[in-house]
């Protein structure tokens, strides 16, 4: 990835220390840690990568019932059951 733009971000002292510690633990720079977090949160994923992920999920053999079976398992008014 070519780095072509510079941005200045101000962190609190506590957050800066925490991020630096995490970066050191992972063996990366603070800048790389922040870039990775931005990509993970806001994404730079191509459409083909997204479609491949959808295909991979669709190929999973998960224990999911039919829509009728799932409807029978549904609890009405679940918020009333929660404390």
N, C-alpha and C positions, 0 to 999 in steps of 0.2 A: 504494500500500500504506500503510495507516494504521499508524503506529508507536505501540503502546499499552503495551508492556511493556519494562522496562529490566532489563538483566543486566550485571553487572560481571564482566569476565574479566581475569585476570592473565596477562601474557605475560612471557617472559624478555626481557631487554634486547635481545638479538640478534634474536629473532623480532619484537619490536615494531618495531625499526628496519627490518627487511626488509619487514614488512607496510606500514608507512608509506611506504616507497620505492615499493612496488608500487602502492599507492593513488594516490600522486602521479603516477606514470607513466601511470596509467589515467584520471586526472582525476576521481577519486571520493574520498569521505571514507573513513577507516579503517573506520568503522561500516558504510558501504555495502559495502565490500570483504568484510568478515566476514559480513554478511547474505547477500550473493550466494554466497559460498562455502558457507554453511549450506544455502541453498536448493538449490544444485547437488549437494551431497553427500547431503542428507537429503530433499530434494524437498518441494515444495508443489504438485505437479502434480495436476490434477483427473482423475477417471476418464475423462471425455470426451477430454481431451488425451492420455491414455495410449492410449486406443483409437484415436484418430486417428493416433498414431505407429505403432501396430501395423499399421493399414491402409496407411500410407505405406510401411512396410517390406515388407509383403506385395505391394505393387504394383511393387516394384523388379524389373527384369529382370536377375537376377544369373546368372553362369555356373555354375550348380549342377547336378550330374548327378542322376540318379535315385538312390534309396536303394541299389539294387543296384550301380550304378556307383561310388558313394561307398564302398561296402563293399569293392569290388575295389581301390580306391586306398588303403585303410587299411593302415597298417603295424602288424604285431603286435609287442607288447612294445617300444614306442618308447623307453622309458627305457633299454633295453639298448643302443640306438644312440647315446645321448647320452654325451658324454665325462664 
